Amino acid sequence: MHVRCFTVGMFQVNTWLLTCPTTGHSAVVDTGETDELARALRRLGADVRAILLTHTHLDHAGALPLLQEAFPGATTVMPAADRPLFETLPTQGRMFGMPHLDRPCGRIDREIADGDEVQVGELRLRFLSTPGHTPGQGCYYDNQHIFVGDTLFAGSIGRTDFPLSSPTLAVQSLRRLLQLPGHLIVHSGHGPDTTLDAELRTNPFLGYLRRERGIAGPAGMRWAPGT
């Protein structure tokens, strides 16, 4: 898999272009909220066949209609459990005190759930549901890369104080996520890449997992019940 990052919009969200080296077919992970990604991909001549949403906050899904206009044949995939949040996109800007960022919803072609797979060219990605930041937040991964949206960052985690967020679910989701192989390269929605192993050993929000597993490392902080 060829992976390229485009950091776009006022929130500096990481969007990702995943390309099958055999067929040249590509998938986009998340959209940003401006036309920056669509313009960049058109300049590249990318053959975008799928748009994969990790979750549907406006900085990750707000530019969906623009991507769909640029690549009308692309199939848009969304975590099924994020449907209620997705439908608030026309008012999400106002929800967060930025009414100028209200966005149309765009089109969803497929809703996926935990364990489902997406294929683009010869690339095959599995979906891991990791709710907490949003009801449907999830990750797409193969045997080398994982695209986690706002589930996990280098040295941090996604916020759980937004409408429809759940700290309790986030605790459980991070426990599941960190059961995947530690070598996986973590491509987050914001900030630099990391690995699951590096975060398990050092992330201050994952002290509860280190205690559960008897792993040496910082004690970490209590940020939710059970941590």
Secondary structure, 3 states (H helix, E strand, C coil): CEEEEEEECCCCEEEEEEECCCCCEEEEECCCCCCHHHHHHHHHCCEEEEEECCCCCHHHHCCHHHHHHHCCCCEEEEEHHHHHHHCCHHHHHHHCCCHHHCCCCCCCCEEECCCCEEEECCEEEEEEECCCCCCCCEEEECCCEEEEECCEECCEECCCCCCCCCHHHHHHHHHHHCCCCCCCEEEECCCCCEEHHHHHHHCHHHHHHHHHHCCCCCCCCCCCCCC
